[in-house]
């Protein structure tokens, strides 16, 4: 039975080490803000162009029901 306390100790040490090293490397951003390179497909104009097509697809799908 001496293995069980050693496993718990190892688990506690590993958890503490992972929690300590991960917090400094995490970058928090505001939600909904794109931080990558400029993407033409992610622009508002591209979204507006796609919205008409998506709306017509949805209308065709709902007419079957």
C-alpha positions as CSV (number, residue, x, y, z in Angstrom):
1,X,0.0,0.0,0.0
2,X,2.9,2.5,0.1
3,X,2.3,3.2,-3.6
4,X,-0.9,5.1,-3.1
5,X,0.5,8.0,-1.1
6,X,3.4,8.3,-3.6
7,X,0.9,8.5,-6.5
8,X,-1.1,11.2,-4.8
9,X,2.1,13.1,-4.0
10,X,3.3,12.8,-7.6
11,X,-0.1,13.9,-8.9
12,X,-0.2,16.9,-6.6
13,X,3.4,18.0,-7.6
14,X,2.6,17.5,-11.3
15,X,-0.6,19.5,-11.0
16,X,1.1,22.3,-9.2
17,X,3.9,22.5,-11.7
18,X,1.5,22.5,-14.7
19,X,-0.6,25.2,-13.1
20,X,2.4,27.4,-12.4
21,X,4.0,27.2,-15.8
22,X,0.9,27.6,-17.9
23,X,-0.3,30.9,-16.4
24,X,2.5,33.1,-17.7
25,X,2.2,31.9,-21.3
26,X,-1.5,32.5,-21.7
27,X,-2.6,35.6,-23.6
28,X,-6.1,36.8,-23.1
29,X,-7.9,38.7,-25.8
30,X,-11.2,40.5,-26.0
31,X,-13.9,38.2,-27.3
32,X,-14.9,38.7,-30.9
33,X,-11.6,40.5,-31.9
34,X,-9.6,38.9,-34.6
35,X,-5.9,39.1,-33.8
36,X,-4.5,37.3,-36.9
37,X,-3.4,38.7,-40.3
38,X,-6.0,40.5,-42.4
39,X,-8.3,37.9,-44.0
40,X,-10.6,38.9,-46.9
41,X,-13.1,36.2,-46.0
42,X,-13.4,37.5,-42.5
43,X,-14.4,41.0,-43.5
44,X,-17.9,42.4,-42.9
45,X,-18.4,42.9,-46.6
46,X,-17.7,39.2,-47.3
47,X,-20.1,38.2,-44.5
48,X,-22.8,40.4,-46.1
49,X,-22.2,38.7,-49.5
50,X,-22.5,35.3,-48.0
51,X,-25.7,36.1,-46.0
52,X,-27.9,36.2,-49.0
53,X,-26.8,32.8,-50.2
54,X,-27.2,31.3,-46.7
55,X,-30.6,32.8,-46.3
56,X,-31.8,31.3,-49.6
57,X,-30.4,27.9,-48.7
58,X,-32.2,28.0,-45.3
59,X,-35.5,29.0,-47.0
60,X,-35.2,26.1,-49.5
61,X,-34.5,23.8,-46.6
62,X,-37.4,24.9,-44.5
63,X,-39.9,24.7,-47.4
64,X,-39.5,20.9,-47.4
65,X,-40.9,20.6,-43.9
